[in-house]
């Protein structure tokens, strides 16, 4: 790992350096044509903090704006204050958290459905929000596009918001697929609810993309870089076919001391309190430089 100095930074933790070295070397050897990337959005491609201030997640974008009524903001904050500590509690199992997350997402979606927002409302709220892509994210997106590496963004957030954030701060390329919770609109362009099945933090191994032929079409791309910030994100690429090398990169933003040991058991590389994609980009750069 000496030729990727970013892996030796103080805020980077690797439980098994030999395994990480082997996986990265295999990816470099196989080159860009064998690679695909699967990434969460909130707190993974987007920042947790920017200049000392906590940034918005997809759902927070709606709370920050001046478009939605006060009752929405108050109730959404109350839901988050109640449920978020449960999501981040390292002492609870995923099985214990799942019904609680379903309850949270259901209440949050029902609440938003009462507000009848439009597509223009979403765009305006994103443009005025504190949601920020990580430093280096635009380079990351552009390099994947330039080298035809597919990027699956798998999020329990709101797809419409994610699309607008990417359009506003970077470029939405045609190699990107965003699987998330999308708003449904009526003929007047007002939101009436959500499309398809709910995606929450801990069911990213079910439905949606895994019932489609997305991963089957990428069967020849048997090297996967997986990026997330929660333990549920580890299952985003469960449907990938014939995987030979998977590099799991986890961003740990909150409850660092309490969660670090668990994250190091589950993720190959854990990046602590970092608002960049420097580590990921350094690895990608090596793969793209390889001679196939």
Buried (B, 14 or more C-beta within 10 A) or exposed (E): BEEBEBBEBEEBBBBEEEEBBEBBBBBBBBBBEBBBBBBBBBBBBBBBBBEEEEBBBBBBBBBBBEBBEEEBBEBBEEBBEEBEEBBBBEEEEBEEBBEBBBBBBEBBBEBBBEBBBBBEBBBBBBBEBBBBBBBBBBBBBEBBBEBEBBBBBBBBBBBBBBBBBBEBBBEBEEBBBBBBBBBEBEEEEBBEEBEEEBBBBBBBBBBBBBEEEBBEEBEEBBBBBBBBBBBBBBBBBBBBEEBEBBBBBBBBBBEEEEBBEBBBEBBBBBBBEBBBBBBBBBBBEBBBEEEE
